Amino acid sequence: MSSTTEQAGRWAAEEIPTDELAKRQGVEPIGSVDELAQPDLWESEQEYQDFLADLYATRHADIA
C-alpha cells in the first residue's frame, strides 16, 4: 500500500499541462459568455430568491 507522500511524488512526475489534458478529454473553450446564459432558468423572481436563500442557508449551516 502506498503512502500519501509516495503518491504525491508519483503524481508530480506525471504532471500533464492543462492544455494537453483538455485536448485528451475533448474539452473545448467557451466561445462566449452568452453560451452559458440561460435566461429562462427561473420561472419567477420568487423562485430565484428562494433558491438564493436556500443556497445561503446551506453554505452557512455549519458556521454557527
PyMOL commands that set and color helices and strands:
alter all, ss='L'
color gray80, all
select helices_A, chain A and resi 4-13+18-25+33-35+45-59
alter helices_A, ss='H'
color red, helices_A
deselect
rebuild
show_as cartoon
